[in-house]
Amino acid sequence: MESTHSAPANTLRVDAHLGKFSQGSTMLLTALAFLFNQPIITLITALVMAWSALAPATSPYRLLYRGIVVPLGLLKPRVVEDDPAPHRFAQGIGAVFLLASSALLFFTQATTLGWALDLVVVILAGINLIVGFCAGCFVYYHLGRLGLLPRVRYEGGFRWRGV
């Protein structure tokens, strides 16, 4: 049953379909990097994720989503009450994993560890895409409970699916 009252103007919101597009794109790119043994794709994905975490308004994922995906009718925006900070944190952690993966793949002989870090991102992006559990968001929320990051609180009937 939908609520008939409107949310306060300062309610934080995210476009859930943009998140799904970003997760799917990350999963596809990192999987292709592994399958075709192309660490440059891992590095490019790491940079896109870092950009998305640091400057979400100009993120390449957002620009593709708003400029191509939505106009073609492939996805429609689905704006929901949610704090974007945990999602940016998760993207930042994914970027760190992929930057470490890239460094290992380009500059060391530890290619097994490099590809393992790439595959961690493939798996976690896939879990988030398919079942809606964001491991980075989970870590963010628990670090907030410990006082290491800001606590995220919601009012009303909203429930974060991942916890």
Backbone as JSON Lines, residues from 0, in Angstrom:
{"i":0,"aa":"M","n":[0.83,-1.17,0.0],"ca":[0.0,0.0,0.0],"c":[0.88,1.24,0.0]}
{"i":1,"aa":"E","n":[0.63,2.15,-0.91],"ca":[1.43,3.35,-1.02],"c":[0.97,4.41,-0.04]}
{"i":2,"aa":"S","n":[1.94,5.2,0.41],"ca":[1.63,6.3,1.32],"c":[1.03,7.46,0.52]}
{"i":3,"aa":"T","n":[0.07,8.13,1.13],"ca":[-0.55,9.27,0.45],"c":[0.07,10.6,0.85]}
{"i":4,"aa":"H","n":[0.94,10.57,1.88],"ca":[1.58,11.84,2.27],"c":[2.94,11.95,1.59]}
{"i":5,"aa":"S","n":[3.34,13.2,1.34],"ca":[4.62,13.4,0.65],"c":[5.76,13.46,1.67]}
{"i":6,"aa":"A","n":[6.94,13.11,1.21],"ca":[8.12,13.11,2.06],"c":[8.62,14.53,2.26]}
{"i":7,"aa":"P","n":[9.31,14.79,3.37],"ca":[9.89,16.12,3.58],"c":[10.87,16.45,2.46]}
{"i":8,"aa":"A","n":[11.04,17.74,2.2],"ca":[11.9,18.2,1.1],"c":[13.35,17.76,1.28]}
{"i":9,"aa":"N","n":[13.8,17.56,2.53],"ca":[15.2,17.2,2.76],"c":[15.42,15.68,2.78]}
{"i":10,"aa":"T","n":[14.43,14.9,2.4],"ca":[14.58,13.46,2.35],"c":[15.58,13.08,1.27]}
{"i":11,"aa":"L","n":[16.53,12.23,1.64],"ca":[17.55,11.78,0.69],"c":[16.96,10.74,-0.24]}
{"i":12,"aa":"R","n":[17.32,10.82,-1.51],"ca":[16.77,9.92,-2.51],"c":[17.87,9.46,-3.46]}
{"i":13,"aa":"V","n":[17.65,8.29,-4.05],"ca":[18.53,7.77,-5.1],"c":[17.67,7.17,-6.19]}
{"i":14,"aa":"D","n":[18.21,7.12,-7.38],"ca":[17.55,6.44,-8.49],"c":[18.02,4.98,-8.46]}
{"i":15,"aa":"A","n":[17.16,4.1,-8.02],"ca":[17.52,2.68,-7.87],"c":[17.92,2.06,-9.2]}
{"i":16,"aa":"H","n":[17.32,2.5,-10.29],"ca":[17.66,1.93,-11.59],"c":[19.03,2.41,-12.08]}
{"i":17,"aa":"L","n":[19.43,3.62,-11.71],"ca":[20.79,4.06,-12.01],"c":[21.77,3.17,-11.26]}
{"i":18,"aa":"G","n":[21.46,2.86,-10.01],"ca":[22.32,1.95,-9.24],"c":[22.43,0.59,-9.9]}
{"i":19,"aa":"K","n":[21.31,0.05,-10.35],"ca":[21.32,-1.25,-11.03],"c":[22.13,-1.18,-12.33]}
{"i":20,"aa":"F","n":[21.98,-0.09,-13.07],"ca":[22.75,0.09,-14.3],"c":[24.25,0.13,-13.98]}
{"i":21,"aa":"S","n":[24.63,0.86,-12.95],"ca":[26.03,0.95,-12.55],"c":[26.57,-0.41,-12.13]}
{"i":22,"aa":"Q","n":[25.78,-1.15,-11.33],"ca":[26.22,-2.48,-10.88],"c":[26.37,-3.44,-12.05]}
{"i":23,"aa":"G","n":[25.4,-3.42,-12.94],"ca":[25.46,-4.3,-14.11],"c":[26.63,-3.96,-15.01]}
{"i":24,"aa":"S","n":[26.88,-2.68,-15.2],"ca":[28.01,-2.24,-16.03],"c":[29.34,-2.65,-15.4]}
{"i":25,"aa":"T","n":[29.46,-2.44,-14.09],"ca":[30.67,-2.83,-13.38],"c":[30.89,-4.33,-13.47]}
{"i":26,"aa":"M","n":[29.83,-5.09,-13.24],"ca":[29.92,-6.54,-13.31],"c":[30.36,-6.99,-14.71]}
{"i":27,"aa":"L","n":[29.74,-6.44,-15.74],"ca":[30.06,-6.81,-17.11],"c":[31.51,-6.45,-17.46]}
{"i":28,"aa":"L","n":[31.93,-5.24,-17.14],"ca":[33.29,-4.81,-17.48],"c":[34.36,-5.62,-16.75]}
{"i":29,"aa":"T","n":[34.16,-5.85,-15.47],"ca":[35.18,-6.61,-14.72],"c":[35.19,-8.07,-15.13]}
{"i":30,"aa":"A","n":[34.04,-8.63,-15.47],"ca":[34.0,-10.01,-15.96],"c":[34.7,-10.11,-17.32]}
{"i":31,"aa":"L","n":[34.45,-9.16,-18.21],"ca":[35.1,-9.16,-19.52],"c":[36.62,-9.0,-19.37]}
{"i":32,"aa":"A","n":[37.04,-8.16,-18.45],"ca":[38.48,-7.98,-18.21],"c":[39.11,-9.32,-17.85]}
{"i":33,"aa":"F","n":[38.46,-10.05,-16.95],"ca":[38.99,-11.35,-16.53],"c":[38.94,-12.36,-17.68]}
{"i":34,"aa":"L","n":[37.79,-12.48,-18.33],"ca":[37.62,-13.48,-19.38],"c":[38.58,-13.29,-20.55]}
{"i":35,"aa":"F","n":[38.86,-12.03,-20.89],"ca":[39.74,-11.75,-22.02],"c":[41.16,-11.35,-21.59]}
{"i":36,"aa":"N","n":[41.44,-11.5,-20.28],"ca":[42.77,-11.21,-19.74],"c":[43.22,-9.8,-20.16]}
{"i":37,"aa":"Q","n":[42.36,-8.82,-19.9],"ca":[42.61,-7.43,-20.29],"c":[42.61,-6.53,-19.05]}
{"i":38,"aa":"P","n":[43.74,-6.42,-18.36],"ca":[43.78,-5.58,-17.16],"c":[43.45,-4.11,-17.43]}
{"i":39,"aa":"I","n":[43.59,-3.66,-18.66],"ca":[43.26,-2.26,-18.97],"c":[41.77,-2.0,-18.72]}
{"i":40,"aa":"I","n":[40.93,-3.01,-18.96],"ca":[39.5,-2.85,-18.69],"c":[39.27,-2.73,-17.18]}
{"i":41,"aa":"T","n":[40.04,-3.48,-16.41],"ca":[39.95,-3.38,-14.94],"c":[40.33,-1.97,-14.5]}
{"i":42,"aa":"L","n":[41.4,-1.43,-15.06],"ca":[41.83,-0.08,-14.69],"c":[40.79,0.96,-15.09]}
{"i":43,"aa":"I","n":[40.25,0.86,-16.29],"ca":[39.22,1.81,-16.74],"c":[38.0,1.74,-15.82]}
{"i":44,"aa":"T","n":[37.59,0.53,-15.47],"ca":[36.44,0.37,-14.57],"c":[36.74,0.96,-13.2]}
{"i":45,"aa":"A","n":[37.96,0.77,-12.71],"ca":[38.36,1.35,-11.42],"c":[38.25,2.86,-11.46]}
{"i":46,"aa":"L","n":[38.71,3.47,-12.55],"ca":[38.65,4.93,-12.67],"c":[37.22,5.43,-12.77]}
{"i":47,"aa":"V","n":[36.38,4.69,-13.5],"ca":[34.96,5.07,-13.6],"c":[34.29,4.98,-12.23]}
{"i":48,"aa":"M","n":[34.59,3.92,-11.49],"ca":[33.99,3.77,-10.16],"c":[34.48,4.85,-9.2]}
{"i":49,"aa":"A","n":[35.77,5.18,-9.26],"ca":[36.3,6.23,-8.4],"c":[35.64,7.57,-8.75]}
{"i":50,"aa":"W","n":[35.51,7.85,-10.03],"ca":[34.86,9.07,-10.5],"c":[33.42,9.1,-9.99]}
{"i":51,"aa":"S","n":[32.72,7.98,-10.1],"ca":[31.33,7.89,-9.66],"c":[31.19,8.13,-8.17]}
{"i":52,"aa":"A","n":[32.15,7.65,-7.39],"ca":[32.11,7.84,-5.94],"c":[32.44,9.28,-5.55]}
{"i":53,"aa":"L","n":[33.38,9.89,-6.26],"ca":[33.84,11.23,-5.89],"c":[33.02,12.36,-6.5]}
{"i":54,"aa":"A","n":[32.49,12.15,-7.69],"ca":[31.72,13.19,-8.39],"c":[30.51,12.55,-9.06]}
{"i":55,"aa":"P","n":[29.54,12.08,-8.26],"ca":[28.42,11.32,-8.82],"c":[27.6,12.07,-9.87]}
{"i":56,"aa":"A","n":[27.54,13.38,-9.79],"ca":[26.74,14.14,-10.76],"c":[27.31,14.05,-12.17]}
{"i":57,"aa":"T","n":[28.62,13.82,-12.3],"ca":[29.25,13.73,-13.61],"c":[29.78,12.33,-13.92]}
{"i":58,"aa":"S","n":[29.33,11.37,-13.16],"ca":[29.77,9.98,-13.34],"c":[29.49,9.5,-14.76]}
{"i":59,"aa":"P","n":[30.46,8.8,-15.37],"ca":[30.21,8.22,-16.7],"c":[28.98,7.29,-16.71]}
{"i":60,"aa":"Y","n":[28.78,6.53,-15.65],"ca":[27.6,5.67,-15.57],"c":[26.33,6.51,-15.63]}
{"i":61,"aa":"R","n":[26.29,7.6,-14.86],"ca":[25.11,8.48,-14.83],"c":[24.89,9.12,-16.2]}
{"i":62,"aa":"L","n":[25.96,9.58,-16.83],"ca":[25.83,10.21,-18.14],"c":[25.3,9.24,-19.19]}
{"i":63,"aa":"L","n":[25.79,8.0,-19.19],"ca":[25.28,6.98,-20.12],"c":[23.82,6.65,-19.82]}
{"i":64,"aa":"Y","n":[23.52,6.5,-18.54],"ca":[22.16,6.16,-18.11],"c":[21.18,7.25,-18.53]}
{"i":65,"aa":"R","n":[21.5,8.5,-18.19],"ca":[20.58,9.61,-18.49],"c":[20.57,10.0,-19.96]}
{"i":66,"aa":"G","n":[21.72,9.82,-20.65],"ca":[21.82,10.25,-22.03],"c":[21.42,9.2,-23.05]}
{"i":67,"aa":"I","n":[21.49,7.91,-22.68],"ca":[21.19,6.85,-23.65],"c":[20.14,5.87,-23.13]}
{"i":68,"aa":"V","n":[20.37,5.31,-21.96],"ca":[19.51,4.24,-21.45],"c":[18.08,4.72,-21.22]}
{"i":69,"aa":"V","n":[17.91,5.83,-20.51],"ca":[16.57,6.34,-20.23],"c":[15.87,6.84,-21.5]}
{"i":70,"aa":"P","n":[16.54,7.67,-22.35],"ca":[15.86,8.12,-23.57],"c":[15.44,6.98,-24.5]}
{"i":71,"aa":"L","n":[16.2,5.89,-24.52],"ca":[15.82,4.74,-25.35],"c":[14.72,3.9,-24.71]}
{"i":72,"aa":"G","n":[14.36,4.22,-23.47],"ca":[13.31,3.48,-22.78],"c":[13.76,2.13,-22.25]}
{"i":73,"aa":"L","n":[15.08,1.92,-22.16],"ca":[15.59,0.65,-21.65],"c":[15.34,0.51,-20.15]}
{"i":74,"aa":"L","n":[15.43,1.61,-19.43],"ca":[15.09,1.7,-18.02],"c":[14.41,3.03,-17.78]}
{"i":75,"aa":"K","n":[13.53,3.07,-16.8],"ca":[12.91,4.32,-16.39],"c":[13.41,4.63,-14.98]}
{"i":76,"aa":"P","n":[13.66,5.9,-14.67],"ca":[14.11,6.22,-13.32],"c":[13.12,5.7,-12.27]}
{"i":77,"aa":"R","n":[13.68,5.17,-11.18],"ca":[12.88,4.71,-10.04],"c":[13.53,5.32,-8.8]}
{"i":78,"aa":"V","n":[13.05,6.51,-8.44],"ca":[13.62,7.26,-7.33],"c":[13.0,6.77,-6.03]}
{"i":79,"aa":"V","n":[13.87,6.4,-5.09],"ca":[13.43,5.87,-3.8],"c":[14.12,6.63,-2.67]}
{"i":80,"aa":"E","n":[13.51,6.58,-1.5],"ca":[14.11,7.18,-0.32],"c":[15.3,6.32,0.1]}
{"i":81,"aa":"D","n":[16.47,6.92,0.09],"ca":[17.69,6.21,0.47],"c":[18.81,7.24,0.57]}
{"i":82,"aa":"D","n":[19.79,6.94,1.36],"ca":[20.95,7.81,1.5],"c":[21.99,7.4,0.46]}
{"i":83,"aa":"P","n":[22.44,8.31,-0.38],"ca":[23.43,7.95,-1.4],"c":[24.82,7.69,-0.83]}
{"i":84,"aa":"A","n":[25.12,8.15,0.39],"ca":[26.47,8.02,0.95],"c":[26.95,6.56,1.03]}
{"i":85,"aa":"P","n":[26.14,5.63,1.53],"ca":[26.62,4.24,1.57],"c":[26.91,3.67,0.19]}
{"i":86,"aa":"H","n":[26.15,4.09,-0.8],"ca":[26.37,3.61,-2.16],"c":[27.66,4.19,-2.75]}
{"i":87,"aa":"R","n":[27.93,5.47,-2.46],"ca":[29.19,6.06,-2.9],"c":[30.37,5.39,-2.21]}
{"i":88,"aa":"F","n":[30.21,5.09,-0.92],"ca":[31.24,4.38,-0.17],"c":[31.52,3.02,-0.82]}
{"i":89,"aa":"A","n":[30.46,2.3,-1.16],"ca":[30.61,0.98,-1.8],"c":[31.34,1.11,-3.14]}
{"i":90,"aa":"Q","n":[30.99,2.13,-3.92],"ca":[31.68,2.34,-5.2],"c":[33.15,2.67,-4.96]}
{"i":91,"aa":"G","n":[33.42,3.45,-3.93],"ca":[34.81,3.78,-3.6],"c":[35.6,2.54,-3.2]}
{"i":92,"aa":"I","n":[35.0,1.67,-2.41],"ca":[35.68,0.43,-2.02],"c":[35.91,-0.44,-3.25]}
{"i":93,"aa":"G","n":[34.91,-0.54,-4.12],"ca":[35.08,-1.29,-5.37],"c":[36.21,-0.72,-6.21]}
{"i":94,"aa":"A","n":[36.3,0.61,-6.26],"ca":[37.38,1.26,-7.01],"c":[38.74,0.91,-6.41]}
{"i":95,"aa":"V","n":[38.83,0.9,-5.08],"ca":[40.09,0.56,-4.42],"c":[40.49,-0.89,-4.76]}
{"i":96,"aa":"F","n":[39.53,-1.81,-4.71],"ca":[39.82,-3.2,-5.08],"c":[40.32,-3.29,-6.51]}
{"i":97,"aa":"L","n":[39.67,-2.56,-7.42],"ca":[40.07,-2.63,-8.82],"c":[41.38,-1.9,-9.09]}
{"i":98,"aa":"L","n":[41.66,-0.83,-8.37],"ca":[42.96,-0.16,-8.51],"c":[44.07,-1.07,-8.01]}
{"i":99,"aa":"A","n":[43.83,-1.75,-6.89],"ca":[44.82,-2.72,-6.39],"c":[44.99,-3.86,-7.38]}
{"i":100,"aa":"S","n":[43.89,-4.34,-7.93],"ca":[43.94,-5.38,-8.94],"c":[44.79,-4.92,-10.13]}
{"i":101,"aa":"S","n":[44.53,-3.73,-10.6],"ca":[45.26,-3.19,-11.75],"c":[46.76,-3.07,-11.45]}
{"i":102,"aa":"A","n":[47.09,-2.57,-10.27],"ca":[48.5,-2.42,-9.9],"c":[49.19,-3.79,-9.88]}
{"i":103,"aa":"L","n":[48.52,-4.78,-9.31],"ca":[49.09,-6.13,-9.28],"c":[49.25,-6.7,-10.68]}
{"i":104,"aa":"L","n":[48.26,-6.48,-11.52],"ca":[48.3,-7.04,-12.87],"c":[49.34,-6.36,-13.76]}
{"i":105,"aa":"F","n":[49.51,-5.05,-13.6],"ca":[50.43,-4.31,-14.45],"c":[51.88,-4.31,-13.95]}
{"i":106,"aa":"F","n":[52.07,-4.34,-12.63],"ca":[53.4,-4.09,-12.09],"c":[54.03,-5.22,-11.3]}
{"i":107,"aa":"T","n":[53.33,-6.34,-11.14],"ca":[53.91,-7.46,-10.38],"c":[53.66,-8.77,-11.12]}
{"i":108,"aa":"Q","n":[54.18,-9.81,-10.54],"ca":[53.91,-11.16,-11.05],"c":[52.74,-11.81,-10.31]}
{"i":109,"aa":"A","n":[52.1,-11.07,-9.42],"ca":[51.0,-11.61,-8.6],"c":[49.67,-11.52,-9.35]}
{"i":110,"aa":"T","n":[49.64,-12.09,-10.56],"ca":[48.43,-11.97,-11.37],"c":[47.25,-12.74,-10.78]}
{"i":111,"aa":"T","n":[47.53,-13.84,-10.09],"ca":[46.43,-14.58,-9.48],"c":[45.7,-13.72,-8.46]}
{"i":112,"aa":"L","n":[46.46,-13.04,-7.62],"ca":[45.84,-12.14,-6.63],"c":[45.16,-10.96,-7.33]}
{"i":113,"aa":"G","n":[45.78,-10.44,-8.37],"ca":[45.18,-9.34,-9.12],"c":[43.82,-9.72,-9.69]}
{"i":114,"aa":"W","n":[43.76,-10.89,-10.33],"ca":[42.48,-11.32,-10.9],"c":[41.5,-11.71,-9.8]}
{"i":115,"aa":"A","n":[41.98,-12.2,-8.66],"ca":[41.08,-12.52,-7.55],"c":[40.37,-11.25,-7.06]}
{"i":116,"aa":"L","n":[41.1,-10.14,-6.96],"ca":[40.48,-8.88,-6.55],"c":[39.45,-8.42,-7.57]}
{"i":117,"aa":"D","n":[39.75,-8.59,-8.85],"ca":[38.8,-8.27,-9.92],"c":[37.54,-9.11,-9.75]}
{"i":118,"aa":"L","n":[37.71,-10.4,-9.49],"ca":[36.56,-11.3,-9.37],"c":[35.73,-11.02,-8.12]}
{"i":119,"aa":"V","n":[36.37,-10.52,-7.06],"ca":[35.6,-10.11,-5.87],"c":[34.59,-9.04,-6.27]}
{"i":120,"aa":"V","n":[35.03,-8.08,-7.09],"ca":[34.14,-7.01,-7.53],"c":[33.05,-7.58,-8.44]}
{"i":121,"aa":"V","n":[33.41,-8.5,-9.34],"ca":[32.4,-9.14,-10.2],"c":[31.31,-9.78,-9.32]}
{"i":122,"aa":"I","n":[31.73,-10.55,-8.34],"ca":[30.79,-11.3,-7.5],"c":[29.93,-10.35,-6.66]}
{"i":123,"aa":"L","n":[30.56,-9.36,-6.01],"ca":[29.79,-8.46,-5.14],"c":[28.85,-7.56,-5.95]}
{"i":124,"aa":"A","n":[29.28,-7.12,-7.13],"ca":[28.37,-6.32,-7.98],"c":[27.22,-7.2,-8.44]}
{"i":125,"aa":"G","n":[27.5,-8.47,-8.74],"ca":[26.45,-9.4,-9.16],"c":[25.44,-9.67,-8.06]}
{"i":126,"aa":"I","n":[25.94,-9.85,-6.85],"ca":[25.03,-10.08,-5.71],"c":[24.13,-8.86,-5.51]}
{"i":127,"aa":"N","n":[24.72,-7.67,-5.59],"ca":[23.93,-6.45,-5.42],"c":[22.9,-6.32,-6.55]}
{"i":128,"aa":"L","n":[23.32,-6.6,-7.77],"ca":[22.42,-6.5,-8.92],"c":[21.27,-7.5,-8.81]}
{"i":129,"aa":"I","n":[21.58,-8.73,-8.44],"ca":[20.58,-9.8,-8.48],"c":[19.7,-9.86,-7.24]}
{"i":130,"aa":"V","n":[20.31,-9.77,-6.05],"ca":[19.5,-9.92,-4.83],"c":[19.37,-8.65,-4.01]}
{"i":131,"aa":"G","n":[20.06,-7.57,-4.42],"ca":[19.89,-6.3,-3.72],"c":[20.69,-6.16,-2.46]}
{"i":132,"aa":"F","n":[21.68,-7.04,-2.22],"ca":[22.53,-6.9,-1.03],"c":[23.82,-6.2,-1.43]}
{"i":133,"aa":"C","n":[24.04,-5.03,-0.85],"ca":[25.23,-4.23,-1.12],"c":[26.22,-4.43,0.02]}
{"i":134,"aa":"A","n":[27.29,-5.18,-0.24],"ca":[28.28,-5.47,0.79],"c":[28.96,-4.19,1.29]}
{"i":135,"aa":"G","n":[29.27,-3.26,0.38],"ca":[29.89,-2.01,0.78],"c":[28.97,-1.17,1.66]}
{"i":136,"aa":"C","n":[27.67,-1.18,1.33],"ca":[26.68,-0.47,2.15],"c":[26.59,-1.12,3.53]}
{"i":137,"aa":"F","n":[26.63,-2.44,3.57],"ca":[26.6,-3.19,4.83],"c":[27.77,-2.76,5.72]}
{"i":138,"aa":"V","n":[28.96,-2.68,5.13],"ca":[30.14,-2.26,5.88],"c":[29.96,-0.81,6.35]}
{"i":139,"aa":"Y","n":[29.47,0.06,5.47],"ca":[29.23,1.46,5.82],"c":[28.3,1.57,7.03]}
{"i":140,"aa":"Y","n":[27.19,0.84,6.99],"ca":[26.23,0.9,8.09],"c":[26.86,0.44,9.4]}
{"i":141,"aa":"H","n":[27.65,-0.63,9.35],"ca":[28.25,-1.15,10.57],"c":[29.38,-0.25,11.07]}
{"i":142,"aa":"L","n":[30.12,0.37,10.17],"ca":[31.12,1.36,10.6],"c":[30.42,2.56,11.23]}
{"i":143,"aa":"G","n":[29.23,2.9,10.74],"ca":[28.44,3.97,11.34],"c":[27.97,3.6,12.74]}
{"i":144,"aa":"R","n":[27.59,2.35,12.92],"ca":[27.16,1.89,14.26],"c":[28.31,1.97,15.25]}
{"i":145,"aa":"L","n":[29.54,1.77,14.75],"ca":[30.73,1.85,15.61],"c":[31.21,3.28,15.8]}
{"i":146,"aa":"G","n":[30.59,4.24,15.12],"ca":[30.97,5.63,15.24],"c":[32.12,6.04,14.32]}
{"i":147,"aa":"L","n":[32.51,5.17,13.38],"ca":[33.62,5.47,12.49],"c":[33.17,6.2,11.23]}
{"i":148,"aa":"L","n":[31.91,6.09,10.89],"ca":[31.31,6.81,9.77],"c":[29.98,7.36,10.26]}
{"i":149,"aa":"P","n":[29.4,8.32,9.54],"ca":[28.09,8.84,9.97],"c":[27.05,7.73,9.99]}
{"i":150,"aa":"R","n":[26.22,7.76,10.99],"ca":[25.1,6.81,11.06],"c":[24.04,7.21,10.06]}
{"i":151,"aa":"V","n":[23.43,6.22,9.47],"ca":[22.35,6.47,8.52],"c":[21.06,6.1,9.23]}
{"i":152,"aa":"R","n":[20.12,7.03,9.22],"ca":[18.83,6.79,9.86],"c":[17.71,7.08,8.89]}
{"i":153,"aa":"Y","n":[16.66,6.33,9.01],"ca":[15.49,6.54,8.17],"c":[14.28,6.69,9.07]}
{"i":154,"aa":"E","n":[13.33,7.49,8.58],"ca":[12.06,7.64,9.28],"c":[10.97,7.0,8.46]}
{"i":155,"aa":"G","n":[9.89,6.67,9.07],"ca":[8.77,6.11,8.34],"c":[8.95,4.63,8.04]}
{"i":156,"aa":"G","n":[8.32,4.19,6.95],"ca":[8.28,2.78,6.64],"c":[9.42,2.26,5.8]}
{"i":157,"aa":"F","n":[10.37,3.1,5.46],"ca":[11.46,2.64,4.6],"c":[12.34,1.64,5.33]}
{"i":158,"aa":"R","n":[12.69,0.55,4.66],"ca":[13.6,-0.44,5.19],"c":[14.68,-0.7,4.16]}
{"i":159,"aa":"W","n":[15.92,-0.63,4.59],"ca":[17.02,-0.96,3.69],"c":[17.03,-2.46,3.5]}
{"i":160,"aa":"R","n":[16.96,-2.93,2.25],"ca":[16.83,-4.35,1.95],"c":[18.04,-5.18,2.37]}
{"i":161,"aa":"G","n":[19.22,-4.58,2.38],"ca":[20.44,-5.35,2.58],"c":[20.76,-5.73,4.0]}
{"i":162,"aa":"V","n":[20.04,-5.2,4.98],"ca":[20.35,-5.52,6.38],"c":[19.2,-6.29,6.98]}
